């Protein structure tokens, strides 16, 4: 039995959907890509060309939603299906697009560069709790024109895991498809066995920019999975109530899925997001707030009611250091996401409202993820009787440790954490140098980096990839690619 959390009654789920469909008609959705407006008009939507506003009847949207796949898989570099999007499968990946990294020595937030991203990739590659990689941080030494594809390039060089990524221009979207196709064996093979899912973001409230809508159509036609990242900000860019934000999220996702499916019915797409509440005191967007996690769990429940794959941003913290606040916010929200059965949970390793990434926090978060995964795994019946047979011969002595069944089953019943988690005596802690969690995480990260070996990569594939990226870099004004170390 898999424990679950449902925040909405069936009646509330239906009310959310009913109001979301109402919003698609009035006020409608601003769609800034002419081709997307044309697709919607041909399907029966009313288009106000002067305002770029599309009024989408419920019947038009529902017909498009009927072709959304309820399940698909991301594959690793070897072609194995290792990440299931669908049902209540739960996976985790590091948070993405950070612009800073936490310096483990000075604890300063420093601008991020390519070697910082490589370090994050290598740590995540060594930790089984991360089922996928992400293009985790922005590389400051690379022109923005190729920043998104350069991050993907570094992940492809240093990881064999599936990837959560995204593009920031239509030109680089196609280039990123070609990069991934090198490893899949071609564009058609990439659609059959996708290696990556691409985030696509609407602009709140209820706007699909020209790039966002075009990105949806390009992904659909390529057969590469799209992941809608709707970001209603409750109280600022969305209604102040949690349920109001969930309604807006549903409307933005439904409109995006409609555009996507009209471009190519049956192409894979994910009901995802990164909403937050708005902190009225500080003017910030707290990703570690429990209300943020509640919006996420609720919108995932709405998406699941229609059978859609799901994604969210949880497991991050608004703290500036890897401290008690970071552990509390990341652990609580990751657990809520896991109990909600969300297929991909992004955000691990991140601090400061998703601005800063930390390999040391990735290490700590991996332990929280393992605990959440153990909870979701639930209780199992391993023996014919639950307990009575194990009492035979005990004679009121605490001798269960001597039983063969104890030695056999305790590794199945218990998650055994790494040395980052201190479960020793106080004397052992003192003898070990009285270290805190961050010090142990820093040591663990260093161990993982020392043990990392780059996954085997066929020389011809690496040559093709490097040649392609070097050409794109030259077109962006770079003479040579930055040095990234031997890795």
C-alpha positions as CSV (number, residue, x, y, z in Angstrom):
1,X,0.0,0.0,0.0
2,X,1.4,3.4,-1.0
3,X,0.4,6.2,1.4
4,X,-1.0,9.2,-0.2
5,X,-2.1,12.7,0.5
6,X,-5.2,14.3,-1.1
7,X,-6.0,17.9,-0.2
8,X,-9.1,18.2,-2.3
9,X,-12.4,16.4,-2.3
10,X,-13.7,15.1,-5.6
11,X,-16.3,17.9,-5.6
12,X,-13.5,20.5,-5.2
13,X,-11.5,18.9,-8.1
14,X,-14.6,19.3,-10.3
15,X,-15.1,22.9,-9.2
16,X,-11.5,23.7,-10.0
17,X,-11.8,22.3,-13.5
18,X,-15.2,23.9,-14.1
19,X,-13.8,27.4,-13.2
20,X,-10.6,26.7,-15.2
21,X,-12.7,26.0,-18.3
22,X,-14.7,29.2,-17.6
23,X,-11.5,31.2,-17.5
24,X,-10.5,29.9,-20.9
25,X,-13.7,31.5,-22.3
26,X,-13.7,34.6,-20.2
27,X,-11.3,36.4,-20.0
28,X,-9.7,33.9,-22.3
29,X,-6.0,33.3,-22.9
30,X,-3.5,35.7,-24.4
31,X,-1.6,33.8,-27.1
32,X,1.1,35.8,-28.8
33,X,2.2,33.3,-31.5
34,X,0.1,33.7,-34.7
35,X,0.4,30.1,-35.7
36,X,-0.9,28.9,-32.3
37,X,-3.8,31.3,-32.6
38,X,-4.5,29.9,-36.1
39,X,-4.5,26.3,-34.7
40,X,-6.9,27.3,-32.0
41,X,-9.2,29.1,-34.4
42,X,-9.3,26.1,-36.8
43,X,-10.3,23.9,-33.8
44,X,-13.3,26.2,-33.0
45,X,-11.9,28.8,-30.6
46,X,-12.8,32.5,-31.0
47,X,-9.8,34.7,-31.7
48,X,-9.5,38.4,-31.1
49,X,-6.5,39.1,-33.4
50,X,-6.2,42.8,-32.3
51,X,-5.8,41.8,-28.6
52,X,-4.1,38.4,-29.3
53,X,-6.7,36.9,-27.0
54,X,-8.2,33.5,-27.6
55,X,-11.5,32.3,-26.1
56,X,-11.4,28.5,-25.9
57,X,-14.7,26.6,-25.5
58,X,-14.6,23.8,-23.1
59,X,-15.5,21.3,-25.8
60,X,-12.5,22.4,-27.9
61,X,-10.1,22.0,-24.9
62,X,-11.5,18.7,-23.8
63,X,-11.2,17.2,-27.3
64,X,-7.6,18.2,-27.4
65,X,-6.9,16.8,-23.9
66,X,-8.3,13.4,-24.9
67,X,-5.1,12.7,-27.0
68,X,-2.6,13.5,-24.1
69,X,-0.7,10.3,-23.2
70,X,-1.3,9.2,-19.7
71,X,2.2,7.7,-19.4
72,X,5.6,7.9,-21.0
73,X,9.2,7.1,-20.1
74,X,12.5,9.0,-20.1
75,X,15.4,6.8,-21.1
76,X,19.0,6.9,-20.0
77,X,21.9,7.0,-22.5
78,X,21.9,3.2,-22.9
79,X,18.2,3.4,-24.0
80,X,16.7,1.9,-20.9
81,X,13.3,3.3,-19.7
82,X,14.3,4.5,-16.2
83,X,11.9,7.4,-15.4
84,X,8.2,6.8,-15.5
85,X,5.9,9.7,-16.0
86,X,2.4,8.5,-15.0
87,X,0.4,7.1,-12.2
88,X,1.9,7.6,-8.7
89,X,5.5,7.0,-9.7
90,X,7.8,9.4,-7.8
91,X,11.2,10.6,-9.1
92,X,13.5,13.5,-8.1
93,X,16.0,15.7,-10.0
94,X,18.1,18.7,-8.9
95,X,16.6,22.1,-9.2
96,X,17.5,24.0,-12.4
97,X,18.6,27.4,-13.7
98,X,20.3,28.7,-10.6
99,X,22.5,31.8,-11.2
100,X,24.6,31.4,-8.1
101,X,26.4,28.6,-6.3
102,X,27.1,28.3,-2.6
103,X,30.9,28.4,-1.9
104,X,31.4,25.6,0.7
105,X,34.4,27.4,2.2
106,X,33.3,31.0,2.4
107,X,29.5,30.4,2.4
108,X,29.2,33.2,-0.2
109,X,26.7,33.1,-3.0
110,X,28.9,33.3,-6.1
111,X,28.0,33.7,-9.8
112,X,27.9,30.3,-11.4
113,X,30.1,29.0,-14.2
114,X,30.6,25.8,-16.2
115,X,32.9,24.0,-13.7
116,X,30.2,24.6,-11.0
117,X,27.6,22.9,-13.2
118,X,30.0,20.0,-13.8
119,X,30.4,19.6,-10.1
120,X,26.7,19.5,-9.5
121,X,26.2,17.0,-12.4
122,X,28.9,14.7,-11.0
123,X,27.5,14.7,-7.4
124,X,24.0,14.0,-8.7
125,X,25.3,11.3,-11.0
126,X,26.7,9.5,-8.0
127,X,23.6,9.7,-5.9
128,X,20.9,7.1,-6.7
129,X,18.2,9.2,-5.2
130,X,18.3,11.5,-8.3
131,X,16.6,9.6,-11.1
132,X,17.4,12.4,-13.6
133,X,19.8,15.2,-14.1
134,X,18.9,18.8,-14.7
135,X,20.5,21.8,-16.4
136,X,21.0,23.0,-12.9
137,X,22.8,26.3,-13.1
138,X,23.5,29.1,-15.6
139,X,27.1,29.2,-16.9
140,X,28.1,32.8,-16.7
141,X,31.0,32.6,-19.1
142,X,28.8,31.6,-22.0
143,X,26.8,34.0,-24.2
144,X,23.1,33.9,-23.4
145,X,22.4,33.0,-27.0
146,X,23.7,29.5,-26.4
147,X,23.5,29.3,-22.6
148,X,20.7,26.7,-22.6
149,X,22.3,24.3,-25.2
150,X,25.7,24.7,-23.5
151,X,24.3,23.5,-20.2
152,X,22.7,20.5,-22.0
153,X,26.1,19.9,-23.6
154,X,27.8,19.6,-20.2
155,X,25.1,17.3,-18.9
156,X,25.4,15.0,-21.9
157,X,29.2,14.9,-21.5
158,X,29.2,14.0,-17.8
159,X,26.0,12.0,-17.2
160,X,24.1,8.9,-18.5
161,X,20.9,9.8,-16.7
162,X,17.7,11.3,-18.3
163,X,17.6,15.1,-18.3
164,X,15.1,17.8,-17.2
165,X,16.0,20.8,-19.3
166,X,14.6,23.7,-21.3
167,X,15.3,26.1,-24.1
168,X,15.1,29.9,-24.2
169,X,14.8,30.5,-27.9
170,X,13.3,28.7,-30.9
171,X,16.7,28.4,-32.5
172,X,18.4,26.7,-29.7
173,X,15.4,24.4,-29.2
174,X,16.1,22.7,-32.5
175,X,19.8,22.6,-31.8
176,X,19.1,20.8,-28.5
177,X,16.9,18.3,-30.3
178,X,19.8,17.6,-32.6
179,X,22.2,17.2,-29.7
180,X,20.0,14.6,-28.0
181,X,19.4,12.8,-31.3
182,X,23.1,12.1,-31.5
183,X,22.7,9.7,-28.6
184,X,19.3,8.3,-29.6
185,X,20.3,7.5,-33.2
186,X,18.3,10.2,-34.9
187,X,15.2,12.4,-34.5
188,X,12.7,9.6,-35.0
189,X,14.5,7.4,-32.5
190,X,14.6,10.3,-30.0
191,X,10.8,10.5,-30.2
192,X,10.6,6.8,-29.6
193,X,13.0,6.8,-26.7
194,X,13.3,10.4,-25.3
195,X,16.3,11.2,-23.2
196,X,15.0,14.5,-21.9
197,X,11.9,16.5,-21.0
198,X,11.7,20.3,-21.8
199,X,10.2,22.8,-19.4
200,X,7.8,25.3,-21.1
201,X,6.5,28.3,-19.1
202,X,3.4,30.4,-19.5
203,X,3.5,33.9,-18.1
204,X,1.1,34.6,-15.3
205,X,-1.7,35.3,-15.5
206,X,-3.0,33.4,-18.6
207,X,-0.4,34.4,-21.2
208,X,1.4,32.2,-23.7
209,X,4.3,34.3,-25.1
210,X,5.3,33.9,-28.7
211,X,8.3,31.8,-27.7
212,X,6.3,29.7,-25.1
213,X,3.6,28.8,-27.6
214,X,6.1,28.1,-30.4
215,X,8.1,26.0,-28.0
216,X,5.0,23.9,-27.3
217,X,4.4,23.4,-31.0
218,X,8.0,22.5,-31.7
219,X,8.2,20.0,-28.9
220,X,4.9,18.4,-30.0
221,X,6.0,18.0,-33.6
222,X,9.4,16.6,-32.6
223,X,7.8,14.1,-30.2
224,X,10.1,15.3,-27.4
225,X,8.2,15.5,-24.0
226,X,7.1,18.9,-22.9
227,X,6.7,19.8,-19.2
228,X,4.4,22.8,-18.6
229,X,5.8,24.9,-15.7
230,X,2.9,27.1,-14.7
231,X,3.9,29.6,-12.0
232,X,0.9,31.3,-10.4
233,X,2.0,33.6,-7.5
234,X,-0.8,33.6,-5.0
235,X,-1.5,37.1,-4.0
236,X,0.5,38.8,-6.7
237,X,0.4,37.1,-10.1
238,X,-2.6,35.0,-9.2
239,X,-5.6,35.1,-6.8
240,X,-4.6,35.2,-3.1
241,X,-6.4,32.0,-2.2
242,X,-4.6,28.7,-2.6
243,X,-7.6,27.3,-4.5
244,X,-7.7,30.4,-6.7
245,X,-4.0,29.7,-7.7
246,X,-4.9,26.1,-8.4
247,X,-7.7,27.2,-10.7
248,X,-5.3,29.6,-12.6
249,X,-2.7,26.8,-12.8
250,X,-5.3,24.5,-14.3
251,X,-6.4,27.1,-16.9
252,X,-2.8,27.7,-17.9
253,X,-2.0,24.0,-18.2
254,X,-5.2,23.2,-20.1
255,X,-4.6,26.0,-22.6
256,X,-1.0,25.0,-23.1
257,X,-1.9,21.3,-23.6
258,X,-4.6,22.3,-26.1
259,X,-2.0,24.2,-28.2
260,X,0.4,21.3,-27.9
261,X,-2.0,18.6,-28.9
262,X,-3.5,20.6,-31.8
263,X,0.1,20.8,-33.1
264,X,0.6,17.0,-32.8
265,X,-2.0,14.8,-31.1
266,X,-0.6,12.2,-28.9
267,X,2.8,13.9,-28.2
268,X,3.8,13.6,-24.5
269,X,3.2,16.5,-22.2
270,X,3.3,16.9,-18.4
271,X,1.0,18.8,-16.1
272,X,3.6,20.6,-14.1
273,X,4.5,23.9,-12.4
274,X,6.5,26.0,-9.9
275,X,3.9,28.1,-8.1
276,X,4.4,29.9,-4.8
277,X,2.6,32.1,-2.4
278,X,3.6,35.7,-2.2
279,X,5.2,36.8,1.1
280,X,3.4,40.1,1.9
281,X,6.1,41.2,4.4
282,X,9.2,40.6,2.4
283,X,7.9,40.8,-1.2
284,X,9.4,37.4,-1.9
285,X,8.3,34.1,-3.4
286,X,8.9,31.4,-0.7
287,X,9.4,28.0,-2.3
288,X,9.8,26.4,1.1
289,X,6.4,27.6,2.4
290,X,4.0,24.8,3.3
291,X,1.3,26.7,1.4
292,X,3.4,26.5,-1.8
293,X,3.6,22.7,-1.3
294,X,-0.2,22.7,-0.7
295,X,-0.8,24.4,-4.0
296,X,1.5,21.9,-5.7
297,X,-0.1,18.8,-4.1
298,X,-3.6,20.2,-5.0
299,X,-2.8,21.0,-8.6
300,X,-1.2,17.6,-9.0
301,X,-4.4,16.0,-7.7
302,X,-6.4,17.9,-10.4
303,X,-4.0,16.8,-13.1
304,X,-4.1,13.2,-11.9
305,X,-7.9,13.2,-11.9
306,X,-7.6,13.5,-15.7
307,X,-4.9,10.9,-15.9
308,X,-2.0,13.3,-16.8
309,X,1.7,12.9,-15.9
310,X,2.7,15.4,-13.2
311,X,5.7,17.5,-12.1
312,X,6.4,20.1,-9.5
313,X,9.1,22.2,-7.8
314,X,9.5,21.1,-4.2
315,X,12.5,20.1,-2.0
316,X,14.0,23.6,-2.3
317,X,14.6,26.2,0.5
318,X,14.5,29.9,0.9
319,X,17.4,29.8,3.4
320,X,20.7,31.2,2.4
321,X,22.8,28.5,4.0
322,X,22.5,24.7,4.3
323,X,21.1,25.1,7.8
324,X,18.2,24.0,9.9
325,X,15.7,26.1,7.9
326,X,17.0,24.5,4.7
327,X,16.6,21.0,6.1
328,X,13.2,21.7,7.5
329,X,11.7,23.3,4.3
330,X,13.3,20.9,1.9
331,X,12.5,17.7,3.8
332,X,8.9,18.7,4.5
333,X,8.0,19.8,1.0
334,X,9.8,16.9,-0.6
335,X,7.7,14.5,1.6
336,X,4.5,16.3,0.7
337,X,5.3,16.0,-3.0
338,X,6.1,12.3,-2.7
339,X,2.9,11.6,-0.8
340,X,1.0,13.5,-3.5
341,X,2.4,10.9,-6.0
342,X,4.0,13.6,-8.2
343,X,6.0,12.0,-11.0
344,X,9.0,14.4,-11.1
345,X,9.9,16.6,-8.2
346,X,12.5,19.2,-9.0
347,X,14.2,21.6,-6.6
348,X,16.8,19.6,-4.6
349,X,20.0,21.5,-3.9
350,X,18.5,24.9,-4.2
351,X,18.6,27.9,-1.8
352,X,17.5,31.5,-1.9
353,X,14.2,31.2,-3.8
354,X,15.7,28.9,-6.5
355,X,18.6,31.3,-7.2
356,X,21.4,29.4,-5.7
357,X,22.5,25.7,-6.1
358,X,24.7,23.8,-3.7
359,X,26.2,20.3,-4.2
360,X,26.4,20.0,-0.4
361,X,22.7,20.6,-0.2
362,X,22.2,18.1,-2.9
363,X,23.9,15.6,-0.6
364,X,21.7,16.5,2.4
365,X,18.5,16.5,0.3
366,X,19.3,13.0,-1.0
367,X,18.9,11.8,2.5
368,X,15.5,13.5,2.9
369,X,14.5,12.1,-0.5
370,X,15.4,8.6,0.6
371,X,13.3,9.0,3.7
372,X,10.4,10.3,1.6
373,X,10.8,7.4,-0.8
374,X,10.8,4.9,2.1
375,X,7.6,6.4,3.5
376,X,5.9,6.2,0.1
377,X,7.1,2.6,-0.2
378,X,4.8,1.9,2.7
379,X,4.4,-1.2,4.9
380,X,5.1,-4.7,3.6
381,X,4.1,-8.1,4.8
382,X,7.4,-10.0,4.6
383,X,6.4,-13.1,6.7
384,X,3.5,-15.5,7.0
385,X,2.6,-14.1,10.4
386,X,3.1,-10.5,11.3
387,X,4.9,-11.1,14.6
388,X,3.8,-14.3,16.4
389,X,6.3,-16.7,14.8
390,X,9.1,-14.4,15.8
391,X,8.1,-14.7,19.4
392,X,8.7,-18.5,19.4
393,X,11.6,-19.3,21.8
394,X,12.0,-15.7,22.9
395,X,11.0,-16.5,26.5
396,X,10.6,-12.8,27.4
397,X,14.1,-12.0,26.4
398,X,15.0,-9.2,24.0
399,X,16.9,-11.6,21.7
400,X,15.3,-10.7,18.3
401,X,18.7,-9.6,17.1
402,X,19.9,-13.2,17.2
403,X,17.2,-14.3,14.7
404,X,18.2,-15.1,11.1
405,X,15.0,-13.4,10.0
406,X,16.2,-10.1,11.6
407,X,19.5,-10.2,9.7
408,X,17.6,-11.1,6.5
409,X,14.9,-8.4,6.7
410,X,16.3,-5.4,8.4
411,X,17.9,-4.1,5.2
412,X,14.5,-4.3,3.5
413,X,12.7,-2.6,6.3
414,X,15.1,0.2,7.1
415,X,16.7,2.8,4.9
416,X,20.4,3.1,6.0
417,X,21.6,6.7,5.5
418,X,25.0,7.8,4.6
419,X,27.4,9.3,7.2
420,X,25.8,12.7,6.5
421,X,23.2,11.6,9.0
422,X,24.6,11.3,12.5
423,X,23.1,8.3,14.4
424,X,26.1,7.6,16.6
425,X,26.5,8.2,20.3
426,X,27.6,11.6,21.6
427,X,31.0,10.0,22.4
428,X,31.4,8.9,18.8
429,X,30.3,12.4,17.6
430,X,32.9,14.0,19.9
431,X,35.6,11.6,18.8
432,X,34.8,12.4,15.2
433,X,35.4,16.1,15.6
434,X,31.9,17.3,16.7
435,X,30.9,17.9,13.0
436,X,27.6,19.5,12.0
437,X,25.5,18.4,9.1
438,X,27.0,20.8,6.6
439,X,30.5,19.7,7.5
440,X,29.6,16.1,6.9
441,X,27.8,17.0,3.7
442,X,30.9,18.8,2.4
443,X,33.0,15.8,3.2
444,X,30.5,13.5,1.5
445,X,30.4,15.7,-1.6
446,X,34.2,15.6,-1.8
447,X,34.1,11.8,-1.5
448,X,31.6,11.5,-4.3
449,X,33.5,13.8,-6.6
450,X,36.7,11.9,-6.0
451,X,35.0,8.6,-6.8
452,X,33.2,10.0,-9.9
453,X,34.1,8.5,-13.3
454,X,32.6,9.9,-16.4
455,X,30.2,7.4,-18.0
456,X,31.6,5.8,-21.1
457,X,30.8,7.8,-24.2
458,X,31.5,6.5,-27.7
459,X,34.2,8.7,-29.3
460,X,32.2,9.4,-32.5
461,X,29.2,10.6,-30.5
462,X,31.4,12.9,-28.4
463,X,33.1,14.2,-31.6
464,X,29.7,14.9,-33.2
465,X,28.5,16.7,-30.1
466,X,31.6,18.8,-29.6
467,X,31.7,19.7,-33.3
468,X,28.1,20.8,-33.2
469,X,28.5,22.9,-30.0
470,X,31.7,24.5,-31.2
471,X,30.0,25.6,-34.4
472,X,27.1,27.1,-32.5
473,X,29.5,28.8,-30.1
474,X,31.4,30.4,-33.0
475,X,28.1,31.7,-34.4
476,X,27.4,33.2,-31.0
477,X,30.8,35.0,-31.0
478,X,33.0,32.5,-29.0
479,X,36.3,31.5,-30.5
480,X,36.6,28.4,-28.4
481,X,34.6,26.6,-25.8
482,X,35.5,27.2,-22.2
483,X,37.8,24.7,-20.5
484,X,35.8,22.3,-18.3
485,X,38.5,20.0,-16.9
486,X,39.0,16.3,-17.6
487,X,36.1,15.2,-15.4
